[in-house]
Structures are given as C-alpha cells and as structure tokens.
Amino acid sequence: MKLKIKTLRVLLEYFLAFILLLDCRSVWLYLSGIQEWMPGILAFALLLAVIGLCLCNPKNAKRRQAQKWMLLAAGSAVYMAGYFLLKPGTPFSLLKLYAAFLLAITYSYLAQPQNSSPFSLLLCYKNIVLCLAGLSLILWFFGPVTGLLPATSLVYDSWGGGVRPLQSYFHLFYAETRGYSFLGLSLQRNIGFFTEAPMHSLHLSLALLTELFLTEKPDKKRCILLIVTIVTTISMTGYILVLLAMGYHLFLAKRKESNREAAKKILLFPVEAAVAAVAYQLVLAKLETSSGSTRLDDFQVGFQAWSQNWLLGNGYGNTEVLVQYMSSFRLYNTGFSNSPMLVLAQCGLYIGGVYLFGLIRGCLVGIRRRDWKLTGFTALTAYLFLLTSFPYTYLAVFLICLLNLAGSGRRRCV
C-alpha cells in the first residue's frame, strides 16, 4: 500500500510540474480555439494536483505542519484583503494570483513529507524540461533548419497581442515562420514548446540551475544537453546565465579541491578570460539591437510607473501606465521583459515585496548557512526574474514559496 501511495505521489508531482510548465508561456496557452478555456483547465488541474498530494502525505506529517499552514493562510488572506481595502477598484482577477500563492503554501506545508527537500518539485520539472529539450533539438534540426521534416500543421496563436502563424510539429514543437536576424545572420531560433525563444531559454535555464545546484551530483550529460539547447535559442539572457552558472559551479568545485588540483585548474584561466571577453562583446552587440534597447528601456519605464504609487502600484494588469512611459522607438513593441519592475509598477511594494522577500531570504539563508549552492541558485533565479517577464505565472509563485521554505531548516538537495 505504501508503495502504491509513493508511486501515486511521484505521478502527481510530475503532473503538478507539467502544469507549472504549461502555464508559463507555453504555446498551448495562446493557441486559437483553446486559449479561452486553457487557463481555467490549468487552474482546476493545479487545485486537483495539490489536493491529491496532500492526501498522499502521512497524517502525522500534516498535523505537525497544519498550524504553520493555518497561520500563513490566514495571514495571507488578511494581507490580500488589506490591499483591496487600500486600493478600491482593484480587479478581482488578482484573486487568481492569491489563490496560486495559497495553493503553493498548501503544497509547501501540507503536501510535502516531513524533512524532505522543498525542491523535489523542481526535480520533476527539470526532468520534463530535459525531455522537451532533447525533442526540440531533433525537431528543430530536422524541421525548420534543414527542412527534412515538414511541419505537420500550421497553427495560430495570440502571443504579442495579434494573430501569429506558427509551424507545428505534432503540437510538441513549434517554429516561427520567419527567421531571426542576429549579428548579421538570419537564423531559425529554437522556441521549442513555448511562445518565443527567450521563454524557452527561461525553462532551460531553470532546469540547468536545478541540475547544478539542487542535486547532490550534477550529471554532465544533462548539463550539456541543456546548454546546447540554450545555444539554439539564440537568447542572450540564456547565454549569460550559462556563463555565470558554470563559472560559479567551477568556483565551488575549486573550493573543495586540494592545492595541486586547484593549481591545475588555474591553467584554465586564459580560457575563462577568453569566454568572458566573448560574452562581453555579445552583450555589447545585443545592446545595439532593438531588443537590447527595449530591455534597457523597460527598467526606466518600470521605475517611472512605480514612482507614481510606490506602495500600491497603478493597478494589477494595468499595462497602459507602462506604455505611456515607453520610448517612441518601440511604439509597436509594448511587451515588457522585467518581472520585478512589472510587479512594482502594477502592484507596488505591497505585492512586489512578497517576491523580493522570497529572493532576498533565499540568498541570505544560503549565506548564513554557508550553503553556497542555495545562494547561487537563488541569485541566478533573481537574474532570470530581472530579465524575463513571468511574475504572475504559477511557476514564479511556486518558486518564491519554495525559496521561502528553503529558509525554514529543510535540506536543499533532492
């Protein structure tokens, strides 16, 4: 019986991880014909997954955590009610975000076995991303790159506010119908299962961070697969993340080596310096493009909008307040690429502080415990938040809650 419950728990955790992935900028969420009911299905599936995992958890473990859960649930309800009272006219769609936080808290305290790693869910998420990464490489190469495998259908999505055609390969991989200009070359970016290459790179990057910093022994083959797939996305955010993550991982490895072994690694310094120089040149090249200018502009736009109401923001989902501060060169590109500034501009420090608290606490706890892997994971996750917009997704909400839970004495590695 215990074996069956354990198997069911693993299946439910993979199901929950797949929901987090689908909700974070997957093409399925924006496909014409299903985009109207996909959010509702995902919300219901999230509820079922968390309830199922709670039922799989032993009763004695739930009793020990129930008091903490009730305090957090009641406190978060009062906190959210305070926002609605202080800012009349707030759209009730904000309650969906609160419900996601409540389910993440419930998962963290009632659905996880006592003394287990809070990041076991991210292990499931990483394994799913690994499978999709391998599949995307094959379909990307034999599909849009070489043309040996024709697309199975042409679909349309609403990403970016309009109607966009995409080539579909069995609805497991998608390709844009036009190439991407990078460094004077016209290239086909690997967007995988997601709306655009930077979003694909986001998932690959989180999976890489999980493999490097949240597992006892990172697997080299898995890291290589993720890094190669990140390269095919042609995402500068992903490229820099790889350099930072691998550099930090190498630094941690050196700390554990003998002086002779460390001296041998010092010989790699010229190679590391060359890689850093190349990365620097790529960053400069990126900043000269419209995409790089837009990202820089997002920081200024977000700060100007936030300064209008630093505590409560300008309203959840209010994009007009951001558009009015955008530079004239991007009037036809009003998307936003900065999670912290988006939350601060729309919801103020009142809601944005929840995100900042989780990220800052994760770093400080890692430093205090001298758990440099947790510190690195949290700092690089904050980097992804800073350069990618996904703050209201289930994935972001669960990440923040899990980082908070990591500071409560639970072991890090899965």
Salt bridges, closest charged atoms under 4 A:
GLU13 OE2 - ARG9 NH2 3.97
ASP157 OD2 - ARG164 NH2 2.63
GLU176 OE2 - ARG164 NH1 3.39
GLU211 OE1 - LYS126 NZ 2.64
GLU211 OE1 - ARG222 NH1 3.88
GLU257 OE2 - LYS265 NZ 3.01
GLU272 OE2 - LYS254 NZ 3.95
ASP297 OD2 - ARG330 NH1 3.06
ASP298 OD1 - ARG330 NH1 2.61
ASP371 OD1 - ARG412 NE 2.83
